């Protein structure tokens, strides 16, 4: 598609414009106004150039979030705990459970397969239903908020861990592993499932499954360095469930 004159003025090249149209087609992006599309394209081009200039280790790639700015990413992943969201807690240790995980719903109705209850990337009511839940939760338990304790429990079951996920690396992550310097130690705002621990080139890594769809990361998964408090993993305990 030929590049309109207005985008030449904005400094957008023909290859960049072609990638923008490919991005819209692949991820079925539609915008309400011309001004909104222009704004989204500017963000996309900025992210594209950042990936091309800094992607020496091939960690990053274009994905469905590439037209969002960092502030919008925060809105995607931060939890707004208002009067309409219930929370639960473990009284003996006074550790608040993450409100977005709706533990009481899991315990009452079970856990659905992702194919039955896919990720929607927006706030809404919990719609777990027992009629298509393959498992019922027996207990929700927690580890100490230390990586050594989490790693030990991982030998027996996957873990639900809290991390800070609004760093730039998460927006464009494709492969490799995330380090502490990639995302810092900001307050956690997202939960993922730690499914394993791997060793690569002498370095221990968490292998985690995200909830942002198969097109994100390495088929929906990512790795991050272990024993460095990467993405502030030690701010909160890790949780795991027993089922029946």
C-alpha positions as CSV (number, residue, x, y, z in Angstrom):
1,X,0.0,0.0,0.0
2,X,1.4,3.4,-1.0
3,X,2.4,5.7,1.8
4,X,0.1,8.8,2.0
5,X,1.9,12.2,1.8
6,X,0.9,13.2,5.4
7,X,3.0,10.2,6.8
8,X,6.0,11.3,4.7
9,X,5.8,14.6,6.5
10,X,5.7,12.7,9.8
11,X,8.9,10.8,8.9
12,X,7.2,7.4,8.4
13,X,9.0,5.2,5.9
14,X,7.2,3.0,3.4
15,X,8.4,-0.3,5.1
16,X,7.1,1.1,8.4
17,X,3.8,1.9,6.9
18,X,3.5,-1.6,5.4
19,X,4.3,-3.1,8.8
20,X,1.6,-1.0,10.3
21,X,-1.0,-2.3,7.9
22,X,0.2,-5.8,8.4
23,X,-0.2,-5.3,12.2
24,X,-3.8,-4.1,11.8
25,X,-4.7,-7.0,9.6
26,X,-3.1,-9.7,11.7
27,X,-4.6,-8.4,15.0
28,X,-7.9,-7.2,13.5
29,X,-7.4,-3.6,14.7
30,X,-10.1,-1.1,14.0
31,X,-10.1,2.5,15.1
32,X,-13.1,4.8,15.5
33,X,-11.6,8.0,13.9
34,X,-8.7,9.0,11.7
35,X,-7.1,10.9,14.5
36,X,-7.2,7.8,16.8
37,X,-5.6,5.7,14.0
38,X,-2.9,8.3,13.5
39,X,-2.2,8.3,17.3
40,X,-2.1,4.5,17.4
41,X,0.2,4.4,14.4
42,X,2.6,6.8,16.0
43,X,2.8,4.6,19.1
44,X,3.3,1.5,16.9
45,X,6.1,3.1,14.9
46,X,7.9,4.3,18.0
47,X,7.7,0.7,19.4
48,X,8.8,-0.8,16.1
49,X,11.8,1.4,15.9
50,X,12.7,0.7,19.6
51,X,12.5,-3.1,18.8
52,X,14.7,-2.7,15.7
53,X,17.3,-0.5,17.4
54,X,17.6,-2.4,20.7
55,X,16.7,-6.0,19.8
56,X,20.3,-7.4,19.6
57,X,19.3,-10.4,21.8
58,X,16.0,-10.9,19.9
59,X,14.0,-10.6,23.1
60,X,11.3,-8.4,21.5
61,X,8.8,-8.6,18.7
62,X,5.7,-6.8,17.5
63,X,2.5,-8.2,19.1
64,X,-1.1,-7.2,19.7
65,X,-0.1,-4.7,22.4
66,X,2.3,-2.7,20.1
67,X,-0.2,0.2,19.6
68,X,-0.5,0.9,23.4
69,X,1.5,3.3,25.4
70,X,2.9,2.4,28.9
71,X,0.1,4.2,30.7
72,X,-2.5,2.1,28.9
73,X,-0.6,-1.0,29.8
74,X,-0.9,0.0,33.4
75,X,-4.7,0.2,32.9
76,X,-4.7,-3.3,31.4
77,X,-2.9,-4.9,34.3
78,X,-3.5,-2.9,37.5
79,X,-6.3,-4.0,39.7
80,X,-8.9,-1.5,40.8
81,X,-10.2,-2.8,44.1
82,X,-13.5,-1.0,44.7
83,X,-16.7,-1.8,46.6
84,X,-17.8,-4.2,43.9
85,X,-14.8,-6.5,44.2
86,X,-14.6,-8.9,47.1
87,X,-11.4,-10.1,48.7
88,X,-10.4,-12.9,51.0
89,X,-7.5,-13.4,53.4
90,X,-5.5,-15.9,55.3
91,X,-6.1,-14.8,58.9
92,X,-3.2,-16.6,60.6
93,X,-0.6,-14.8,58.5
94,X,-2.8,-11.8,57.6
95,X,-1.8,-12.2,53.9
96,X,-4.3,-10.6,51.6
97,X,-5.1,-12.8,48.6
98,X,-5.0,-11.1,45.2
99,X,-8.5,-9.8,44.6
100,X,-8.4,-10.3,40.8
101,X,-8.0,-14.0,41.2
102,X,-11.4,-14.5,42.9
103,X,-10.4,-17.4,45.1
104,X,-13.9,-17.8,46.6
105,X,-15.3,-18.3,43.0
106,X,-12.6,-21.0,42.3
107,X,-13.4,-22.8,45.5
108,X,-17.2,-22.7,44.9
109,X,-17.4,-23.4,41.2
110,X,-14.0,-24.9,40.2
111,X,-11.5,-23.8,37.6
112,X,-12.5,-23.7,33.9
113,X,-10.3,-24.5,30.9
114,X,-8.8,-21.5,29.2
115,X,-10.6,-22.5,26.0
116,X,-13.9,-22.2,27.8
117,X,-13.1,-19.0,29.5
118,X,-10.5,-17.1,27.4
119,X,-8.7,-13.9,28.5
120,X,-10.5,-10.7,27.5
121,X,-8.1,-8.0,28.6
122,X,-10.7,-5.9,30.4
123,X,-12.4,-5.5,33.7
124,X,-15.7,-7.4,34.2
125,X,-17.7,-9.9,36.3
126,X,-16.3,-13.3,37.0
127,X,-18.2,-15.9,34.9
128,X,-16.8,-19.2,36.2
129,X,-19.5,-21.8,36.0
130,X,-19.5,-25.2,37.7
131,X,-21.2,-27.0,34.8
132,X,-18.0,-26.8,32.7
133,X,-15.4,-26.8,35.4
134,X,-13.1,-29.9,35.2
135,X,-11.8,-29.6,38.7
136,X,-12.9,-28.3,42.1
137,X,-10.5,-26.5,44.3
138,X,-9.9,-28.3,47.6
139,X,-7.5,-25.8,49.2
140,X,-5.5,-22.6,48.4
141,X,-2.1,-22.6,50.0
142,X,0.8,-20.2,49.9
143,X,4.6,-20.2,50.2
144,X,6.9,-17.8,51.9
145,X,7.7,-14.8,49.8
146,X,11.2,-16.0,49.1
147,X,12.3,-17.5,45.7
148,X,14.0,-20.4,47.4
149,X,10.7,-21.5,49.0
150,X,8.8,-20.9,45.7
151,X,11.3,-23.0,43.8
152,X,11.0,-25.8,46.3
153,X,7.2,-25.9,46.0
154,X,7.4,-25.8,42.2
155,X,8.7,-29.4,42.3
156,X,5.2,-30.4,43.4
157,X,2.8,-28.0,41.7
158,X,2.6,-24.9,39.5
159,X,2.5,-21.6,41.4
160,X,0.5,-18.5,41.0
161,X,3.0,-15.6,41.4
162,X,2.7,-11.9,41.4
163,X,5.0,-9.7,39.3
164,X,5.3,-6.2,38.0
165,X,4.3,-6.5,34.4
166,X,4.1,-2.9,33.1
167,X,7.8,-2.6,32.1
168,X,8.4,-2.1,28.4
169,X,9.9,-5.5,28.0
170,X,6.5,-7.1,28.6
171,X,4.8,-5.1,25.9
172,X,7.2,-6.5,23.2
173,X,8.6,-9.7,24.7
174,X,9.1,-12.6,22.3
175,X,11.9,-14.9,23.6
176,X,15.0,-15.1,25.8
177,X,14.6,-14.3,29.5
178,X,13.7,-11.2,31.4
179,X,16.2,-9.8,34.0
180,X,15.8,-7.7,37.1
181,X,17.2,-4.7,35.2
182,X,14.6,-5.2,32.5
183,X,11.6,-4.5,34.8
184,X,12.9,-3.2,38.2
185,X,11.3,-3.7,41.5
186,X,8.0,-1.8,41.3
187,X,4.8,-2.8,43.0
188,X,3.3,-6.0,41.6
189,X,0.3,-5.6,39.4
190,X,-0.2,-8.9,37.6
191,X,-0.4,-12.6,38.3
192,X,1.1,-15.4,36.1
193,X,1.5,-19.2,36.5
194,X,5.0,-20.5,37.1
195,X,5.1,-23.9,35.4
196,X,8.7,-24.8,35.7
197,X,12.4,-23.9,36.3
198,X,15.1,-24.3,33.7
199,X,18.8,-23.8,33.5
200,X,20.3,-22.1,30.5
201,X,24.0,-21.4,30.2
202,X,24.4,-21.9,34.0
203,X,21.6,-19.5,34.9
204,X,18.4,-20.6,36.7
205,X,15.2,-19.3,35.1
206,X,11.5,-19.2,35.9
207,X,9.3,-20.5,33.1
208,X,5.9,-18.9,33.3
209,X,2.6,-18.9,31.5
210,X,1.0,-15.6,30.9
211,X,-2.7,-14.9,30.2
212,X,-2.4,-12.6,27.2
213,X,-3.0,-15.1,24.5
214,X,-0.9,-17.5,22.4
215,X,0.4,-14.7,20.1
216,X,2.2,-13.0,23.0
217,X,5.7,-14.1,24.0
218,X,6.9,-17.6,23.3
219,X,3.5,-19.2,22.6
220,X,2.0,-17.4,25.6
221,X,5.0,-18.2,27.9
222,X,8.1,-16.3,29.1
223,X,11.2,-16.9,31.1
224,X,12.8,-14.7,33.8
225,X,15.9,-14.9,35.9
226,X,15.6,-16.6,39.3
227,X,17.1,-15.5,42.6
228,X,17.3,-11.8,41.6
229,X,13.8,-10.8,42.7
230,X,13.0,-10.2,39.1
231,X,9.9,-8.0,38.5
232,X,9.6,-7.9,42.3
233,X,8.4,-11.5,42.6
234,X,9.3,-11.6,46.3
235,X,6.9,-8.8,47.2
236,X,4.1,-11.4,47.6
237,X,3.8,-15.0,48.6
238,X,3.2,-17.5,45.8
239,X,-0.1,-19.5,45.8
240,X,-1.0,-23.0,44.7
241,X,-4.1,-25.1,44.7
242,X,-5.0,-28.6,45.5
243,X,-7.9,-30.1,43.5
244,X,-10.2,-33.0,43.7
